[in-house]
Amino acid sequence: MKTRTCLRLGISEPLEGLGAEGDDALVVTLVPRSGSQDLTVASVKIEFA
């Protein structure tokens, strides 16, 4: 059985904590948890607001 879902994460505060809010580039790494062998990430979208 396949389930489709959407997850939204706020990253403004972590960026401020790292002092990276003014940087021109950003690298985001998605790390699946153990036991998620059948996980597929269809798309990732980062919006700057």
PDB file with one MODEL, atoms N, CA, C and O in Angstrom:
MODEL        1
ATOM      1  N   MET A   1       0.836  -1.178   0.000  1.00  0.00           N
ATOM      2  CA  MET A   1       0.000   0.000   0.000  1.00  0.00           C
ATOM      3  C   MET A   1       0.886   1.248   0.000  1.00  0.00           C
ATOM      4  O   MET A   1       1.831   1.341   0.783  1.00  0.00           O
ATOM      5  N   LYS A   2       0.579   2.201  -0.877  1.00  0.00           N
ATOM      6  CA  LYS A   2       1.322   3.451  -0.945  1.00  0.00           C
ATOM      7  C   LYS A   2       0.525   4.559  -0.280  1.00  0.00           C
ATOM      8  O   LYS A   2      -0.697   4.631  -0.411  1.00  0.00           O
ATOM      9  N   THR A   3       1.225   5.410   0.424  1.00  0.00           N
ATOM     10  CA  THR A   3       0.620   6.569   1.058  1.00  0.00           C
ATOM     11  C   THR A   3       1.354   7.806   0.570  1.00  0.00           C
ATOM     12  O   THR A   3       2.584   7.836   0.537  1.00  0.00           O
ATOM     13  N   ARG A   4       0.608   8.807   0.198  1.00  0.00           N
ATOM     14  CA  ARG A   4       1.210  10.062  -0.246  1.00  0.00           C
ATOM     15  C   ARG A   4       0.971  11.112   0.835  1.00  0.00           C
ATOM     16  O   ARG A   4      -0.133  11.233   1.366  1.00  0.00           O
ATOM     17  N   THR A   5       2.011  11.862   1.150  1.00  0.00           N
ATOM     18  CA  THR A   5       1.890  12.859   2.210  1.00  0.00           C
ATOM     19  C   THR A   5       2.703  14.099   1.868  1.00  0.00           C
ATOM     20  O   THR A   5       3.497  14.091   0.928  1.00  0.00           O
ATOM     21  N   CYS A   6       2.503  15.143   2.620  1.00  0.00           N
ATOM     22  CA  CYS A   6       3.221  16.407   2.443  1.00  0.00           C
ATOM     23  C   CYS A   6       3.778  16.823   3.805  1.00  0.00           C
ATOM     24  O   CYS A   6       3.086  16.721   4.818  1.00  0.00           O
ATOM     25  N   LEU A   7       5.010  17.285   3.828  1.00  0.00           N
ATOM     26  CA  LEU A   7       5.645  17.727   5.067  1.00  0.00           C
ATOM     27  C   LEU A   7       6.234  19.109   4.838  1.00  0.00           C
ATOM     28  O   LEU A   7       6.982  19.323   3.884  1.00  0.00           O
ATOM     29  N   ARG A   8       5.899  20.034   5.703  1.00  0.00           N
ATOM     30  CA  ARG A   8       6.456  21.387   5.622  1.00  0.00           C
ATOM     31  C   ARG A   8       7.272  21.653   6.872  1.00  0.00           C
ATOM     32  O   ARG A   8       6.825  21.402   7.991  1.00  0.00           O
ATOM     33  N   LEU A   9       8.470  22.163   6.664  1.00  0.00           N
ATOM     34  CA  LEU A   9       9.362  22.456   7.778  1.00  0.00           C
ATOM     35  C   LEU A   9       9.802  23.908   7.713  1.00  0.00           C
ATOM     36  O   LEU A   9      10.143  24.410   6.642  1.00  0.00           O
ATOM     37  N   GLY A  10       9.795  24.570   8.833  1.00  0.00           N
ATOM     38  CA  GLY A  10      10.323  25.925   8.911  1.00  0.00           C
ATOM     39  C   GLY A  10      11.808  25.872   9.219  1.00  0.00           C
ATOM     40  O   GLY A  10      12.220  25.245  10.195  1.00  0.00           O
ATOM     41  N   ILE A  11      12.615  26.526   8.393  1.00  0.00           N
ATOM     42  CA  ILE A  11      14.063  26.482   8.628  1.00  0.00           C
ATOM     43  C   ILE A  11      14.650  27.864   8.905  1.00  0.00           C
ATOM     44  O   ILE A  11      15.869  28.007   8.993  1.00  0.00           O
ATOM     45  N   SER A  12      13.806  28.878   9.044  1.00  0.00           N
ATOM     46  CA  SER A  12      14.308  30.242   9.281  1.00  0.00           C
ATOM     47  C   SER A  12      15.091  30.346  10.583  1.00  0.00           C
ATOM     48  O   SER A  12      16.189  30.902  10.605  1.00  0.00           O
ATOM     49  N   GLU A  13      14.532  29.813  11.669  1.00  0.00           N
ATOM     50  CA  GLU A  13      15.223  29.895  12.962  1.00  0.00           C
ATOM     51  C   GLU A  13      16.535  29.113  12.974  1.00  0.00           C
ATOM     52  O   GLU A  13      17.538  29.637  13.459  1.00  0.00           O
ATOM     53  N   PRO A  14      16.575  27.864  12.453  1.00  0.00           N
ATOM     54  CA  PRO A  14      17.872  27.173  12.405  1.00  0.00           C
ATOM     55  C   PRO A  14      18.903  27.921  11.559  1.00  0.00           C
ATOM     56  O   PRO A  14      20.086  27.933  11.901  1.00  0.00           O
ATOM     57  N   LEU A  15      18.471  28.547  10.454  1.00  0.00           N
ATOM     58  CA  LEU A  15      19.407  29.324   9.640  1.00  0.00           C
ATOM     59  C   LEU A  15      19.945  30.517  10.414  1.00  0.00           C
ATOM     60  O   LEU A  15      21.134  30.827  10.334  1.00  0.00           O
ATOM     61  N   GLU A  16      19.083  31.182  11.157  1.00  0.00           N
ATOM     62  CA  GLU A  16      19.530  32.307  11.982  1.00  0.00           C
ATOM     63  C   GLU A  16      20.506  31.831  13.051  1.00  0.00           C
ATOM     64  O   GLU A  16      21.506  32.495  13.324  1.00  0.00           O
ATOM     65  N   GLY A  17      20.215  30.674  13.659  1.00  0.00           N
ATOM     66  CA  GLY A  17      21.092  30.115  14.680  1.00  0.00           C
ATOM     67  C   GLY A  17      22.472  29.772  14.143  1.00  0.00           C
ATOM     68  O   GLY A  17      23.464  29.850  14.868  1.00  0.00           O
ATOM     69  N   LEU A  18      22.534  29.392  12.871  1.00  0.00           N
ATOM     70  CA  LEU A  18      23.812  29.078  12.230  1.00  0.00           C
ATOM     71  C   LEU A  18      24.494  30.317  11.659  1.00  0.00           C
ATOM     72  O   LEU A  18      25.647  30.257  11.232  1.00  0.00           O
ATOM     73  N   GLY A  19      23.778  31.436  11.655  1.00  0.00           N
ATOM     74  CA  GLY A  19      24.322  32.651  11.055  1.00  0.00           C
ATOM     75  C   GLY A  19      24.345  32.579   9.539  1.00  0.00           C
ATOM     76  O   GLY A  19      25.183  33.218   8.902  1.00  0.00           O
ATOM     77  N   ALA A  20      23.430  31.804   8.948  1.00  0.00           N
ATOM     78  CA  ALA A  20      23.438  31.573   7.503  1.00  0.00           C
ATOM     79  C   ALA A  20      22.281  32.245   6.781  1.00  0.00           C
ATOM     80  O   ALA A  20      22.074  31.989   5.595  1.00  0.00           O
ATOM     81  N   GLU A  21      21.516  33.099   7.464  1.00  0.00           N
ATOM     82  CA  GLU A  21      20.324  33.671   6.833  1.00  0.00           C
ATOM     83  C   GLU A  21      20.653  34.580   5.652  1.00  0.00           C
ATOM     84  O   GLU A  21      19.781  34.816   4.815  1.00  0.00           O
ATOM     85  N   GLY A  22      21.864  35.094   5.553  1.00  0.00           N
ATOM     86  CA  GLY A  22      22.248  35.965   4.440  1.00  0.00           C
ATOM     87  C   GLY A  22      23.030  35.265   3.344  1.00  0.00           C
ATOM     88  O   GLY A  22      23.445  35.907   2.380  1.00  0.00           O
ATOM     89  N   ASP A  23      23.238  33.967   3.470  1.00  0.00           N
ATOM     90  CA  ASP A  23      24.021  33.228   2.479  1.00  0.00           C
ATOM     91  C   ASP A  23      23.286  33.140   1.145  1.00  0.00           C
ATOM     92  O   ASP A  23      22.056  33.165   1.100  1.00  0.00           O
ATOM     93  N   ASP A  24      24.055  33.036   0.056  1.00  0.00           N
ATOM     94  CA  ASP A  24      23.482  32.944  -1.288  1.00  0.00           C
ATOM     95  C   ASP A  24      23.058  31.530  -1.656  1.00  0.00           C
ATOM     96  O   ASP A  24      22.202  31.358  -2.523  1.00  0.00           O
ATOM     97  N   ALA A  25      23.632  30.514  -1.021  1.00  0.00           N
ATOM     98  CA  ALA A  25      23.331  29.117  -1.359  1.00  0.00           C
ATOM     99  C   ALA A  25      23.032  28.342  -0.081  1.00  0.00           C
ATOM    100  O   ALA A  25      23.486  28.699   1.006  1.00  0.00           O
ATOM    101  N   LEU A  26      22.259  27.277  -0.242  1.00  0.00           N
ATOM    102  CA  LEU A  26      21.848  26.456   0.892  1.00  0.00           C
ATOM    103  C   LEU A  26      21.821  24.997   0.457  1.00  0.00           C
ATOM    104  O   LEU A  26      21.259  24.674  -0.590  1.00  0.00           O
ATOM    105  N   VAL A  27      22.412  24.124   1.239  1.00  0.00           N
ATOM    106  CA  VAL A  27      22.372  22.689   0.971  1.00  0.00           C
ATOM    107  C   VAL A  27      21.524  22.042   2.053  1.00  0.00           C
ATOM    108  O   VAL A  27      21.797  22.205   3.242  1.00  0.00           O
ATOM    109  N   VAL A  28      20.493  21.307   1.643  1.00  0.00           N
ATOM    110  CA  VAL A  28      19.601  20.614   2.567  1.00  0.00           C
ATOM    111  C   VAL A  28      19.747  19.122   2.319  1.00  0.00           C
ATOM    112  O   VAL A  28      19.649  18.672   1.178  1.00  0.00           O
ATOM    113  N   THR A  29      19.979  18.355   3.369  1.00  0.00           N
ATOM    114  CA  THR A  29      20.116  16.908   3.260  1.00  0.00           C
ATOM    115  C   THR A  29      18.946  16.236   3.953  1.00  0.00           C
ATOM    116  O   THR A  29      18.676  16.508   5.123  1.00  0.00           O
ATOM    117  N   LEU A  30      18.248  15.362   3.240  1.00  0.00           N
ATOM    118  CA  LEU A  30      17.155  14.582   3.818  1.00  0.00           C
ATOM    119  C   LEU A  30      17.714  13.223   4.213  1.00  0.00           C
ATOM    120  O   LEU A  30      18.273  12.514   3.375  1.00  0.00           O
ATOM    121  N   VAL A  31      17.570  12.857   5.469  1.00  0.00           N
ATOM    122  CA  VAL A  31      18.094  11.588   5.971  1.00  0.00           C
ATOM    123  C   VAL A  31      16.924  10.745   6.460  1.00  0.00           C
ATOM    124  O   VAL A  31      16.346  11.045   7.504  1.00  0.00           O
ATOM    125  N   PRO A  32      16.560   9.683   5.714  1.00  0.00           N
ATOM    126  CA  PRO A  32      15.443   8.832   6.152  1.00  0.00           C
ATOM    127  C   PRO A  32      15.819   8.045   7.401  1.00  0.00           C
ATOM    128  O   PRO A  32      16.984   7.714   7.617  1.00  0.00           O
ATOM    129  N   ARG A  33      14.830   7.758   8.202  1.00  0.00           N
ATOM    130  CA  ARG A  33      15.047   6.966   9.409  1.00  0.00           C
ATOM    131  C   ARG A  33      15.255   5.501   9.064  1.00  0.00           C
ATOM    132  O   ARG A  33      14.911   5.051   7.971  1.00  0.00           O
ATOM    133  N   SER A  34      15.811   4.782   9.990  1.00  0.00           N
ATOM    134  CA  SER A  34      15.987   3.338   9.850  1.00  0.00           C
ATOM    135  C   SER A  34      14.624   2.682   9.646  1.00  0.00           C
ATOM    136  O   SER A  34      13.648   3.066  10.290  1.00  0.00           O
ATOM    137  N   GLY A  35      14.554   1.704   8.759  1.00  0.00           N
ATOM    138  CA  GLY A  35      13.301   1.003   8.498  1.00  0.00           C
ATOM    139  C   GLY A  35      12.469   1.642   7.410  1.00  0.00           C
ATOM    140  O   GLY A  35      11.306   1.280   7.231  1.00  0.00           O
ATOM    141  N   SER A  36      13.041   2.586   6.677  1.00  0.00           N
ATOM    142  CA  SER A  36      12.282   3.257   5.618  1.00  0.00           C
ATOM    143  C   SER A  36      12.844   2.912   4.238  1.00  0.00           C
ATOM    144  O   SER A  36      13.008   3.792   3.394  1.00  0.00           O
ATOM    145  N   GLN A  37      13.136   1.637   4.014  1.00  0.00           N
ATOM    146  CA  GLN A  37      13.737   1.196   2.760  1.00  0.00           C
ATOM    147  C   GLN A  37      12.861   1.486   1.546  1.00  0.00           C
ATOM    148  O   GLN A  37      13.392   1.701   0.456  1.00  0.00           O
ATOM    149  N   ASP A  38      11.551   1.499   1.696  1.00  0.00           N
ATOM    150  CA  ASP A  38      10.646   1.707   0.572  1.00  0.00           C
ATOM    151  C   ASP A  38      10.231   3.168   0.411  1.00  0.00           C
ATOM    152  O   ASP A  38       9.265   3.453  -0.296  1.00  0.00           O
ATOM    153  N   LEU A  39      10.924   4.077   1.037  1.00  0.00           N
ATOM    154  CA  LEU A  39      10.583   5.495   0.988  1.00  0.00           C
ATOM    155  C   LEU A  39      11.024   6.103  -0.339  1.00  0.00           C
ATOM    156  O   LEU A  39      12.145   5.874  -0.792  1.00  0.00           O
ATOM    157  N   THR A  40      10.137   6.878  -0.959  1.00  0.00           N
ATOM    158  CA  THR A  40      10.466   7.616  -2.171  1.00  0.00           C
ATOM    159  C   THR A  40      10.120   9.082  -1.949  1.00  0.00           C
ATOM    160  O   THR A  40       8.998   9.410  -1.563  1.00  0.00           O
ATOM    161  N   VAL A  41      11.078   9.954  -2.193  1.00  0.00           N
ATOM    162  CA  VAL A  41      10.826  11.393  -2.120  1.00  0.00           C
ATOM    163  C   VAL A  41      10.613  11.860  -3.554  1.00  0.00           C
ATOM    164  O   VAL A  41      11.537  11.835  -4.367  1.00  0.00           O
ATOM    165  N   ALA A  42       9.388  12.285  -3.860  1.00  0.00           N
ATOM    166  CA  ALA A  42       9.040  12.663  -5.230  1.00  0.00           C
ATOM    167  C   ALA A  42       9.549  14.056  -5.589  1.00  0.00           C
ATOM    168  O   ALA A  42       9.952  14.292  -6.728  1.00  0.00           O
ATOM    169  N   SER A  43       9.534  14.977  -4.630  1.00  0.00           N
ATOM    170  CA  SER A  43      10.005  16.328  -4.934  1.00  0.00           C
ATOM    171  C   SER A  43      10.331  17.074  -3.646  1.00  0.00           C
ATOM    172  O   SER A  43       9.838  16.743  -2.568  1.00  0.00           O
ATOM    173  N   VAL A  44      11.171  18.081  -3.791  1.00  0.00           N
ATOM    174  CA  VAL A  44      11.524  18.968  -2.685  1.00  0.00           C
ATOM    175  C   VAL A  44      11.447  20.386  -3.228  1.00  0.00           C
ATOM    176  O   VAL A  44      11.954  20.670  -4.313  1.00  0.00           O
ATOM    177  N   LYS A  45      10.815  21.272  -2.477  1.00  0.00           N
ATOM    178  CA  LYS A  45      10.693  22.666  -2.903  1.00  0.00           C
ATOM    179  C   LYS A  45      11.056  23.547  -1.716  1.00  0.00           C
ATOM    180  O   LYS A  45      10.537  23.362  -0.616  1.00  0.00           O
ATOM    181  N   ILE A  46      11.940  24.494  -1.939  1.00  0.00           N
ATOM    182  CA  ILE A  46      12.330  25.437  -0.898  1.00  0.00           C
ATOM    183  C   ILE A  46      11.845  26.817  -1.324  1.00  0.00           C
ATOM    184  O   ILE A  46      12.197  27.303  -2.399  1.00  0.00           O
ATOM    185  N   GLU A  47      11.036  27.443  -0.477  1.00  0.00           N
ATOM    186  CA  GLU A  47      10.519  28.778  -0.755  1.00  0.00           C
ATOM    187  C   GLU A  47      11.140  29.765   0.213  1.00  0.00           C
ATOM    188  O   GLU A  47      11.213  29.508   1.414  1.00  0.00           O
ATOM    189  N   PHE A  48      11.580  30.877  -0.304  1.00  0.00           N
ATOM    190  CA  PHE A  48      12.111  31.947   0.532  1.00  0.00           C
ATOM    191  C   PHE A  48      11.037  33.013   0.648  1.00  0.00           C
ATOM    192  O   PHE A  48      10.600  33.584  -0.352  1.00  0.00           O
ATOM    193  N   ALA A  49      10.619  33.274   1.870  1.00  0.00           N
ATOM    194  CA  ALA A  49       9.550  34.267   2.064  1.00  0.00           C
ATOM    195  C   ALA A  49       9.997  35.374   2.979  1.00  0.00           C
ATOM    196  O   ALA A  49       9.229  36.295   3.254  1.00  0.00           O
TER     197      ALA A  49
ENDMDL
END
